[in-house]
Amino acid sequence: MKISPATTKKDINDFINLPFKIYQSDPMWVPPLKSELRSQFKPAKNPFLDHCEFKLFLLKENGGVIGRIAAFIDTLANEYWGKSIGLFGYYECPPDEAASKLLLDAARNWLHRQGMGAMRGPWSFVSQEWGAVVEGFEPQPVIMAPYNPPYYIDHFDAYGFKKVKDLLVYVIDVRDGYQIPERILKLTDRVAKKYNIHVRQLNMKNYYSDVEKFIALSNQSLINNWGYAPVTNEEAQVMAHDLKSILHEKAVIFAEDNNGRPIGFGIALPDVNQILKRINGRLLPFGWLKLLLGLPKLTHYRMFALGVIPEYHGKAVDSLIYRALYESCISPDVRMEINYVLEDNASMNNAIVKLGAKPLRRYRIFEMPIP
């Protein structure tokens, strides 16, 4: 087995195609769109790379690619955190600890040469696509959610990684008889009346204006969350452009005060993984048609983000937004995966449990020092 940097066009193609080999018999894996994955590694298409140094590695055996890993440094995040933390991600490996060590060594050694004091992951170039599954390997992952075989956790433990944070996932499913508890309905009625709050859906006619409001709210409401780093305007605009074609207006909610000032938001993404599973990562020749025809019919969602500005923390505005999203998207077969919540965010976890959501999955982020 031999490690080599992925530098040529062929190398990048090998890097992108490897999971299609590893997971070809795994019914839970959802093939990503190859074109979108390829764009993640192109600075001209991914503004995250404006403040990120990265290196891609391939693991080869007998001329064939059997593993991959990315090592990278988000300089903007490190400035914000006040730390020198290198990141690793896009990890794929056969069930072989020797192969795993070669891959993790390659990432760690590169980060060490860049002056990093710790290595953290799995992490991604995509916002909030973090962690490795440690509990809840079924059902299949939703949009922008990681997936991995269970033995990856053994690899990370054997290498010396320690848990730094767990991310919790919950689910509500109308098909299983879910309804918002009556006490939550009464509570949120009182909250709306007491604080003069009203909610509204995304306005596609003023889409980019609403995007600016979302950016401002995110940077106010999520600033104290573990792992948070400021999102640049360029990153937000690219994400807004990419998501515009799949968003359902009814699944993006703003909470506003009596003067029309935005004070909170909730975004649920239609789970396009239900469609991607059928097109095997390819839009051509007919994948785009399946995607186009399938999007309006989707009734499964990922609760991607929810935030309330600090002024309204502790006032159950988050429950009001959850309720608004649920009532906006409700149908006999709606399923909403709340993905993810920090394990030590007690107020958010308590609110979700009171809403009647059930635990579904747990992701883990690992970290180790780099001597």
TORVEX-198297 format. One record per residue: residue in one letter; x, y, z of N, C-alpha, C in turn. Coordinates in steps of 0.2 Angstrom, whole numbers, padded with zeros to 4 digits, always signed. Example, Ala and Ser with C-alpha at 12.3 -4.5 7.8 and 13.67 -1.06 7.14 Angstrom:
BEGIN
A+0066-0028+0039+0062-0022+0039+0066-0016+0039
S+0064-0011+0035+0068-0005+0036+0064+0000+0039
This chain:
BEGIN
M+0004-0006+0000+0000+0000+0000+0004+0006+0000
K+0002+0011-0004+0006+0017-0004+0002+0023-0005
I+0004+0029-0001+0000+0035-0001+0003+0040-0006
S-0002+0043-0010+0001+0048-0014-0004+0054-0015
P-0002+0060-0016-0006+0066-0016-0010+0065-0022
A-0017+0068-0022-0021+0068-0028-0020+0075-0031
T-0017+0075-0036-0015+0082-0040-0018+0082-0047
T-0018+0077-0050-0020+0077-0057-0028+0076-0058
K-0030+0078-0064-0037+0077-0065-0039+0070-0064
K-0035+0065-0066-0037+0058-0065-0037+0056-0058
D-0032+0059-0054-0032+0058-0047-0039+0061-0043
I-0041+0067-0045-0047+0069-0043-0053+0065-0044
N-0053+0063-0050-0058+0058-0052-0058+0052-0048
D-0052+0049-0047-0052+0043-0043-0054+0045-0036
F-0052+0050-0033-0054+0053-0027-0062+0053-0026
I-0065+0056-0031-0073+0056-0031-0076+0050-0032
N-0073+0045-0036-0076+0039-0038-0076+0033-0033
L-0071+0034-0028-0069+0029-0024-0076+0026-0020
P-0079+0031-0017-0085+0029-0013-0090+0024-0017
F-0091+0026-0023-0095+0022-0027-0093+0014-0028
K-0086+0013-0027-0084+0006-0026-0085+0003-0019
I-0083+0007-0014-0084+0005-0007-0091+0003-0005
Y-0096+0007-0007-0102+0007-0005-0107+0004-0010
Q-0105+0001-0015-0109-0002-0020-0114-0007-0018
S-0113-0010-0012-0117-0015-0010-0121-0013-0003
D-0120-0007-0002-0122-0004+0005-0129-0001+0003
P-0135-0004+0006-0141-0001+0004-0143+0006+0007
M-0139+0008+0012-0140+0014+0016-0136+0020+0013
W-0131+0019+0009-0127+0024+0006-0131+0027+0000
V-0130+0034+0000-0134+0038-0005-0128+0041-0010
P-0128+0039-0016-0123+0042-0020-0123+0050-0021
P-0118+0054-0020-0118+0061-0021-0118+0063-0028
L-0120+0069-0030-0119+0071-0037-0112+0072-0038
K-0109+0069-0043-0102+0069-0044-0100+0076-0046
S-0104+0080-0050-0103+0086-0052-0102+0091-0046
E-0107+0090-0041-0107+0095-0035-0100+0093-0031
L-0099+0087-0030-0093+0085-0026-0087+0088-0030
R-0086+0087-0036-0080+0090-0040-0080+0097-0039
S-0085+0101-0038-0085+0108-0037-0082+0110-0031
Q-0083+0106-0026-0081+0107-0019-0073+0108-0019
F-0069+0105-0024-0062+0106-0024-0059+0111-0029
K-0064+0115-0031-0062+0120-0036-0063+0127-0033
P-0057+0131-0032-0058+0137-0029-0062+0142-0033
A-0063+0141-0039-0067+0146-0043-0075+0145-0041
K-0076+0139-0039-0083+0137-0038-0085+0136-0030
N-0080+0136-0026-0081+0135-0019-0078+0141-0015
P-0081+0146-0013-0078+0151-0009-0075+0150-0003
F-0077+0144+0000-0074+0141+0006-0066+0141+0005
L-0064+0139-0001-0057+0138-0002-0053+0145-0002
D-0057+0150-0002-0053+0157-0002-0050+0157+0005
H-0052+0154+0010-0049+0154+0017-0047+0147+0019
C-0045+0143+0015-0044+0136+0016-0038+0133+0012
E-0033+0131+0016-0028+0127+0012-0030+0119+0013
F-0028+0116+0008-0030+0108+0008-0026+0104+0004
K-0026+0098+0006-0022+0093+0002-0026+0086+0002
L-0027+0083-0004-0030+0077-0005-0025+0071-0006
F-0027+0066-0003-0022+0060-0003-0026+0054-0005
L-0023+0050-0009-0026+0043-0011-0021+0038-0008
L-0024+0032-0006-0021+0026-0004-0022+0021-0010
K-0016+0018-0012-0016+0014-0018-0013+0007-0016
E-0016+0002-0019-0013-0005-0018-0013-0009-0025
N-0008-0011-0027-0007-0015-0033-0010-0011-0039
G-0009-0004-0039-0011+0000-0044-0019+0003-0044
G-0022+0000-0039-0029+0002-0038-0030+0007-0032
V-0035+0011-0032-0036+0016-0027-0041+0012-0022
I-0039+0012-0015-0043+0009-0010-0044+0013-0004
G-0042+0019-0004-0043+0024+0001-0042+0031-0001
R-0045+0036+0003-0044+0043+0002-0045+0047+0009
I-0042+0053+0009-0043+0057+0014-0041+0064+0012
A-0044+0069+0015-0042+0076+0014-0040+0079+0021
A-0035+0083+0020-0032+0087+0026-0033+0094+0024
F-0035+0098+0029-0036+0105+0027-0036+0110+0033
I-0035+0116+0032-0035+0121+0037-0039+0127+0035
D-0044+0128+0039-0049+0134+0038-0046+0140+0042
T-0042+0144+0039-0039+0150+0042-0044+0155+0046
L-0049+0156+0042-0054+0160+0045-0057+0157+0052
A-0059+0151+0052-0061+0147+0058-0056+0148+0063
N-0049+0146+0062-0044+0146+0067-0043+0153+0070
E-0044+0158+0066-0044+0165+0068-0049+0166+0073
Y-0055+0164+0072-0061+0165+0076-0061+0161+0082
W-0058+0155+0082-0057+0150+0088-0051+0152+0092
G-0047+0156+0089-0041+0157+0093-0036+0151+0094
K-0037+0146+0089-0033+0140+0090-0030+0138+0083
S-0025+0133+0083-0022+0130+0077-0025+0123+0076
I-0031+0122+0074-0034+0116+0073-0034+0114+0065
G-0031+0109+0064-0031+0106+0057-0037+0101+0056
L-0040+0100+0051-0046+0096+0050-0045+0091+0045
F-0048+0085+0046-0048+0080+0041-0055+0078+0039
G-0056+0075+0033-0062+0073+0031-0062+0069+0024
Y-0068+0068+0021-0068+0064+0015-0065+0057+0016
Y-0065+0055+0022-0061+0048+0024-0065+0042+0021
E-0062+0038+0017-0064+0032+0015-0059+0027+0015
C-0060+0021+0018-0055+0016+0019-0058+0009+0019
P-0054+0004+0017-0056-0003+0018-0055-0005+0026
P-0058-0010+0028-0058-0013+0035-0051-0015+0036
D-0046-0011+0037-0039-0013+0038-0036-0007+0042
E-0034-0009+0048-0031-0004+0052-0024-0001+0049
A-0021-0005+0046-0014-0003+0043-0016+0002+0037
A-0021+0001+0033-0023+0006+0028-0025+0012+0031
S-0029+0012+0037-0032+0018+0040-0026+0022+0043
K-0021+0018+0046-0015+0022+0049-0011+0026+0043
L-0011+0023+0037-0007+0026+0032-0011+0033+0030
L-0017+0032+0030-0021+0038+0028-0021+0044+0033
L-0022+0042+0039-0023+0047+0045-0016+0050+0046
D-0010+0046+0045-0004+0048+0045-0002+0053+0040
A-0005+0052+0034-0004+0057+0029-0007+0064+0030
A-0013+0064+0033-0016+0070+0035-0013+0073+0041
R-0011+0069+0046-0008+0072+0052-0001+0075+0050
N+0003+0071+0046+0009+0074+0045+0009+0081+0041
W+0004+0081+0036+0004+0087+0032+0001+0093+0037
L-0003+0092+0041-0006+0097+0046+0000+0099+0050
H+0004+0094+0052+0010+0096+0057+0015+0100+0053
R+0016+0099+0047+0021+0103+0043+0018+0110+0042
Q+0011+0111+0042+0008+0117+0042+0008+0121+0049
G+0010+0118+0054+0010+0121+0060+0004+0120+0065
M+0000+0115+0063-0006+0114+0067-0005+0110+0074
G-0008+0112+0079-0007+0109+0085-0012+0103+0087
A-0017+0102+0083-0022+0097+0084-0025+0095+0077
M-0028+0089+0077-0032+0087+0071-0039+0085+0073
R-0044+0088+0070-0051+0087+0071-0055+0084+0065
G-0059+0080+0066-0064+0078+0061-0068+0072+0063
P-0072+0069+0058-0072+0071+0051-0076+0077+0050
W-0073+0081+0045-0076+0088+0044-0077+0088+0036
S-0080+0093+0034-0081+0094+0027-0080+0101+0024
F-0080+0102+0018-0080+0108+0015-0087+0111+0014
V-0092+0107+0016-0099+0109+0016-0101+0111+0023
S-0105+0117+0024-0107+0119+0030-0111+0114+0034
Q-0109+0112+0040-0112+0108+0045-0113+0100+0042
E-0109+0099+0038-0108+0092+0036-0102+0088+0039
W-0103+0087+0046-0098+0085+0050-0100+0079+0054
G-0094+0075+0056-0095+0070+0061-0095+0063+0057
A-0094+0058+0061-0095+0051+0059-0101+0048+0063
V-0105+0044+0060-0111+0040+0063-0108+0035+0068
V-0110+0036+0074-0108+0031+0079-0114+0027+0082
E-0120+0030+0081-0127+0027+0083-0132+0028+0077
G-0136+0024+0075-0141+0025+0071-0139+0025+0063
F-0137+0019+0061-0134+0018+0054-0140+0017+0049
E-0146+0016+0052-0152+0016+0048-0157+0021+0050
P-0161+0024+0046-0162+0023+0039-0156+0027+0035
Q-0157+0028+0029-0152+0031+0025-0151+0038+0027
P-0146+0041+0026-0145+0048+0028-0149+0053+0023
V-0150+0059+0026-0154+0064+0023-0149+0069+0019
I-0151+0074+0016-0147+0078+0012-0142+0081+0016
M-0136+0082+0014-0130+0085+0017-0128+0082+0024
A-0130+0075+0025-0128+0072+0031-0123+0066+0029
P-0118+0066+0034-0113+0061+0032-0116+0053+0033
Y-0112+0049+0031-0113+0042+0032-0107+0038+0032
N-0106+0033+0035-0100+0029+0036-0102+0022+0038
P-0097+0017+0037-0098+0010+0040-0096+0010+0047
P-0099+0006+0051-0097+0006+0059-0089+0005+0060
Y-0086+0002+0056-0079+0001+0057-0074+0007+0057
Y-0077+0012+0054-0073+0018+0054-0072+0021+0061
I-0076+0020+0066-0076+0022+0073-0070+0018+0076
D-0069+0012+0074-0064+0008+0077-0057+0010+0074
H-0057+0012+0068-0051+0015+0065-0049+0022+0069
F-0054+0026+0070-0052+0032+0074-0050+0031+0081
D-0053+0026+0084-0051+0025+0091-0044+0021+0092
A-0043+0017+0087-0036+0014+0087-0031+0019+0085
Y-0032+0024+0082-0027+0029+0080-0026+0033+0086
G-0030+0034+0091-0029+0038+0096-0033+0044+0097
F-0038+0045+0092-0043+0050+0093-0047+0049+0099
K-0049+0055+0102-0054+0055+0107-0060+0060+0105
K-0066+0058+0108-0072+0062+0106-0071+0069+0109
V-0073+0074+0104-0073+0081+0106-0080+0083+0107
K-0085+0080+0103-0092+0083+0103-0096+0078+0099
D-0102+0076+0102-0107+0072+0099-0113+0077+0096
L-0115+0075+0090-0121+0079+0087-0127+0074+0087
L-0132+0077+0090-0138+0072+0090-0143+0074+0085
V-0147+0068+0083-0152+0069+0077-0158+0066+0080
Y-0164+0070+0079-0171+0068+0081-0175+0067+0074
V-0181+0064+0075-0185+0063+0070-0193+0064+0072
I-0197+0067+0068-0204+0067+0069-0207+0064+0062
D-0212+0060+0063-0215+0056+0057-0222+0056+0058
V-0226+0060+0053-0233+0060+0054-0236+0053+0052
R-0232+0049+0048-0235+0042+0047-0235+0038+0053
D-0231+0039+0058-0231+0036+0064-0236+0039+0069
G-0240+0044+0067-0245+0047+0072-0243+0053+0075
Y-0237+0056+0073-0235+0062+0076-0239+0067+0076
Q-0240+0071+0081-0244+0077+0082-0240+0082+0087
I-0240+0088+0086-0237+0093+0090-0241+0092+0097
P-0238+0091+0103-0242+0091+0109-0246+0097+0110
E-0252+0096+0113-0256+0102+0115-0253+0107+0119
R-0249+0105+0124-0246+0110+0128-0241+0115+0124
I-0238+0112+0119-0234+0116+0114-0238+0121+0110
L-0244+0119+0108-0248+0123+0104-0250+0129+0109
K-0252+0128+0115-0254+0133+0120-0248+0138+0121
L-0242+0134+0123-0236+0138+0124-0235+0143+0119
T-0235+0141+0112-0232+0145+0107-0238+0150+0105
D-0244+0149+0107-0249+0154+0106-0248+0160+0111
R-0246+0158+0117-0244+0163+0122-0238+0167+0120
V-0233+0164+0117-0227+0167+0115-0228+0172+0110
A-0232+0170+0105-0233+0174+0099-0237+0181+0101
K-0242+0180+0106-0246+0185+0108-0242+0190+0113
K-0238+0187+0118-0234+0191+0123-0229+0195+0119
Y-0225+0192+0114-0220+0196+0111-0221+0199+0105
N-0228+0199+0103-0230+0201+0096-0226+0199+0090
I-0225+0192+0090-0221+0189+0085-0226+0186+0080
H-0224+0187+0074-0228+0183+0068-0223+0180+0064
V-0225+0175+0061-0220+0171+0056-0223+0171+0049
R-0218+0170+0045-0220+0170+0037-0215+0165+0034
Q-0217+0163+0028-0213+0159+0024-0208+0163+0020
L-0203+0160+0017-0199+0162+0012-0202+0166+0006
N-0200+0171+0004-0203+0175-0002-0198+0174-0008
M-0200+0170-0012-0195+0168-0018-0195+0174-0022
K-0200+0179-0022-0199+0185-0026-0194+0190-0024
N-0192+0189-0017-0187+0193-0014-0182+0188-0011
Y-0180+0183-0015-0176+0178-0012-0169+0180-0009
Y-0166+0184-0013-0159+0186-0011-0159+0191-0005
S-0165+0195-0005-0166+0199+0001-0167+0195+0007
D-0171+0190+0007-0172+0185+0012-0165+0182+0014
V-0161+0180+0009-0155+0177+0011-0150+0182+0015
E-0150+0188+0013-0146+0193+0018-0149+0193+0025
K-0156+0192+0026-0158+0192+0032-0156+0186+0036
F-0156+0180+0032-0154+0174+0035-0147+0174+0037
I-0142+0177+0033-0135+0178+0035-0134+0182+0041
A-0138+0187+0042-0137+0192+0048-0140+0188+0054
L-0145+0184+0053-0148+0181+0059-0143+0175+0061
S-0140+0172+0056-0136+0166+0058-0130+0169+0062
N-0127+0174+0059-0121+0177+0063-0123+0180+0070
Q-0129+0181+0071-0131+0184+0078-0133+0178+0082
S-0137+0173+0079-0140+0168+0084-0135+0162+0085
L-0131+0160+0080-0127+0154+0081-0119+0156+0083
I-0118+0162+0085-0111+0164+0086-0108+0160+0092
N-0112+0158+0097-0109+0155+0103-0109+0147+0102
N-0112+0144+0096-0112+0137+0095-0105+0134+0094
W-0104+0129+0098-0097+0125+0097-0096+0124+0089
G-0090+0125+0087-0089+0123+0080-0091+0129+0075
Y-0094+0134+0077-0096+0139+0073-0090+0144+0071
A-0090+0145+0064-0086+0150+0062-0090+0155+0057
P-0088+0161+0057-0092+0166+0052-0092+0163+0045
V-0098+0164+0042-0099+0162+0035-0098+0168+0031
T-0094+0168+0026-0093+0174+0022-0099+0175+0017
N-0099+0182+0015-0105+0183+0011-0105+0179+0004
E-0099+0178+0002-0098+0174-0004-0100+0167-0003
E-0098+0164+0002-0101+0157+0004-0108+0157+0004
A-0111+0162+0008-0118+0162+0009-0122+0163+0002
Q-0119+0167-0002-0122+0168-0009-0122+0162-0013
V-0116+0158-0013-0116+0152-0017-0120+0147-0014
M-0121+0146-0008-0125+0141-0005-0133+0143-0007
A-0134+0149-0006-0141+0152-0008-0143+0150-0015
H-0138+0151-0020-0139+0150-0027-0140+0142-0028
D-0136+0138-0024-0136+0131-0025-0143+0128-0023
L-0145+0131-0017-0151+0128-0014-0158+0131-0017
K-0157+0136-0021-0163+0140-0023-0167+0135-0027
S-0164+0131-0031-0168+0126-0036-0172+0121-0032
I-0170+0119-0026-0173+0114-0022-0177+0116-0016
L-0176+0122-0014-0180+0124-0008-0188+0124-0009
H-0192+0122-0004-0199+0123-0004-0200+0130+0000
E-0204+0135-0003-0205+0141+0001-0208+0140+0008
K-0212+0135+0008-0216+0133+0014-0211+0131+0020
A-0205+0128+0018-0201+0125+0022-0195+0130+0025
V-0196+0136+0023-0191+0141+0026-0195+0147+0030
I-0194+0147+0036-0199+0151+0040-0194+0157+0044
F-0197+0163+0044-0194+0169+0047-0199+0171+0053
A-0196+0172+0059-0200+0175+0064-0198+0182+0065
E-0203+0187+0065-0202+0194+0065-0206+0197+0071
D-0203+0202+0073-0207+0206+0079-0212+0211+0076
N-0215+0214+0080-0221+0219+0078-0219+0224+0073
N-0212+0225+0073-0210+0231+0068-0207+0227+0061
G-0208+0221+0061-0206+0218+0055-0198+0216+0055
R-0195+0217+0061-0188+0215+0062-0187+0207+0062
P-0183+0204+0058-0182+0197+0059-0178+0195+0066
I-0181+0191+0069-0178+0189+0076-0176+0181+0076
G-0178+0177+0071-0177+0170+0071-0179+0167+0064
F-0176+0161+0063-0177+0158+0057-0177+0150+0058
G-0180+0147+0053-0179+0140+0053-0179+0137+0045
I-0175+0133+0044-0174+0130+0037-0175+0123+0037
A-0179+0120+0033-0180+0113+0032-0178+0112+0025
L-0174+0108+0023-0172+0106+0016-0176+0100+0014
P-0179+0100+0008-0182+0094+0005-0176+0088+0005
D-0178+0082+0007-0173+0077+0006-0172+0074-0001
V-0168+0078-0004-0167+0076-0011-0163+0069-0012
N-0160+0067-0006-0157+0060-0006-0162+0055-0008
Q-0168+0056-0007-0173+0051-0010-0173+0050-0017
I-0171+0055-0021-0170+0055-0028-0163+0053-0030
L-0158+0056-0027-0151+0054-0028-0150+0047-0028
K-0153+0044-0023-0153+0036-0023-0154+0033-0029
R-0159+0036-0033-0161+0033-0039-0157+0034-0046
I-0153+0040-0045-0149+0042-0051-0142+0041-0051
N-0139+0038-0045-0132+0035-0044-0127+0041-0046
G-0128+0047-0043-0123+0052-0044-0123+0056-0051
R-0127+0054-0055-0127+0057-0062-0133+0060-0064
L-0132+0066-0066-0138+0070-0069-0139+0069-0076
L-0134+0066-0080-0135+0064-0087-0135+0056-0088
P-0139+0054-0092-0144+0058-0097-0151+0059-0094
F-0153+0056-0089-0160+0057-0087-0161+0058-0080
G-0155+0059-0076-0155+0060-0069-0158+0067-0067
W-0157+0072-0072-0159+0079-0071-0167+0079-0071
L-0170+0074-0075-0177+0074-0076-0180+0071-0070
K-0177+0066-0067-0180+0063-0061-0179+0068-0055
L-0174+0072-0055-0173+0077-0050-0179+0082-0051
L-0179+0084-0057-0184+0090-0058-0191+0088-0056
L-0193+0082-0058-0200+0079-0057-0201+0077-0050
G-0196+0075-0047-0197+0073-0040-0197+0078-0035
L-0194+0084-0036-0193+0089-0031-0200+0091-0028
P-0205+0093-0032-0211+0095-0029-0215+0090-0025
K-0213+0084-0026-0217+0079-0023-0214+0077-0016
L-0208+0079-0014-0204+0077-0008-0208+0079-0002
T-0209+0075+0003-0212+0076+0009-0208+0074+0015
H-0201+0073+0014-0197+0071+0019-0192+0077+0019
Y-0190+0079+0025-0186+0085+0026-0180+0084+0031
R-0175+0088+0030-0170+0089+0035-0171+0096+0038
M-0172+0096+0045-0171+0103+0048-0164+0105+0048
F-0162+0109+0044-0155+0111+0043-0152+0116+0047
A-0156+0121+0049-0154+0126+0053-0160+0130+0057
L-0159+0132+0063-0164+0136+0067-0160+0140+0071
G-0162+0147+0071-0158+0151+0076-0163+0157+0078
V-0162+0159+0084-0165+0165+0087-0160+0170+0090
I-0161+0176+0089-0156+0181+0091-0156+0181+0099
P-0150+0183+0102-0149+0182+0109-0155+0186+0113
E-0157+0191+0111-0162+0195+0114-0168+0191+0116
Y-0170+0186+0111-0176+0182+0112-0174+0175+0115
H-0168+0173+0117-0166+0167+0120-0170+0166+0126
G-0172+0159+0127-0176+0157+0133-0183+0159+0133
K-0186+0161+0127-0193+0164+0127-0197+0159+0123
A-0195+0153+0121-0198+0148+0117-0200+0150+0110
V-0196+0155+0108-0197+0157+0101-0195+0151+0096
D-0190+0147+0098-0188+0142+0094-0194+0137+0093
S-0197+0135+0099-0203+0131+0098-0208+0134+0093
L-0209+0140+0094-0214+0144+0089-0212+0143+0082
I-0205+0143+0080-0203+0142+0073-0204+0135+0071
Y-0202+0130+0076-0203+0123+0075-0211+0121+0073
R-0215+0124+0077-0222+0123+0075-0224+0126+0069
A-0222+0132+0067-0223+0135+0061-0221+0131+0055
L-0215+0128+0055-0212+0124+0050-0217+0118+0049
Y-0218+0115+0055-0222+0109+0055-0229+0110+0051
E-0232+0115+0054-0239+0117+0051-0239+0119+0044
S-0233+0122+0042-0232+0124+0035-0231+0118+0030
C-0228+0113+0033-0226+0107+0028-0231+0101+0029
I-0235+0102+0034-0239+0096+0036-0243+0092+0030
S-0242+0086+0030-0246+0082+0025-0246+0075+0028
P-0250+0070+0026-0251+0063+0029-0244+0059+0029
D-0239+0061+0025-0233+0057+0025-0227+0062+0026
V-0228+0067+0030-0222+0071+0031-0217+0068+0037
R-0211+0068+0035-0206+0066+0040-0200+0071+0040
M-0199+0073+0046-0194+0079+0047-0188+0076+0052
E-0182+0076+0049-0176+0074+0053-0173+0081+0055
I-0172+0081+0062-0169+0087+0065-0162+0085+0066
N-0158+0088+0061-0151+0086+0060-0146+0092+0059
Y-0143+0094+0064-0141+0090+0071-0142+0095+0076
V-0141+0093+0083-0141+0097+0089-0135+0095+0093
L-0131+0100+0095-0126+0099+0100-0128+0095+0106
E-0124+0090+0108-0126+0086+0114-0127+0090+0120
D-0123+0095+0121-0123+0099+0127-0127+0106+0126
N-0131+0106+0121-0136+0112+0120-0142+0110+0124
A-0142+0110+0131-0148+0108+0135-0155+0111+0133
S-0155+0117+0132-0161+0121+0130-0164+0118+0124
M-0160+0117+0119-0162+0115+0112-0165+0108+0113
N-0161+0104+0116-0163+0096+0116-0169+0096+0120
N-0170+0099+0126-0176+0099+0130-0182+0101+0126
A-0181+0107+0122-0187+0109+0118-0189+0104+0113
I-0184+0101+0110-0185+0096+0105-0189+0090+0108
V-0187+0087+0113-0190+0082+0117-0197+0084+0119
K-0198+0090+0121-0205+0092+0123-0209+0092+0117
L-0206+0093+0111-0210+0093+0105-0213+0086+0103
G-0210+0081+0106-0212+0074+0104-0207+0071+0099
A-0202+0074+0098-0197+0071+0093-0193+0065+0096
K-0192+0060+0092-0188+0054+0095-0181+0054+0092
P-0176+0052+0097-0169+0051+0095-0169+0046+0089
L-0164+0048+0085-0163+0044+0078-0156+0042+0077
R-0151+0047+0078-0144+0045+0076-0140+0050+0080
R-0133+0048+0080-0128+0051+0084-0122+0052+0080
Y-0119+0058+0079-0113+0059+0075-0108+0060+0080
R-0102+0059+0079-0096+0060+0083-0091+0064+0080
I-0088+0069+0083-0082+0073+0080-0076+0071+0085
F-0071+0069+0082-0065+0067+0085-0059+0072+0085
E-0055+0072+0090-0049+0076+0090-0043+0073+0093
M-0037+0075+0091-0031+0073+0094-0026+0078+0094
P-0021+0078+0098-0015+0083+0098-0011+0081+0092
I-0007+0086+0089-0002+0084+0085+0005+0087+0088
P+0009+0082+0090+0015+0084+0094+0020+0087+0089
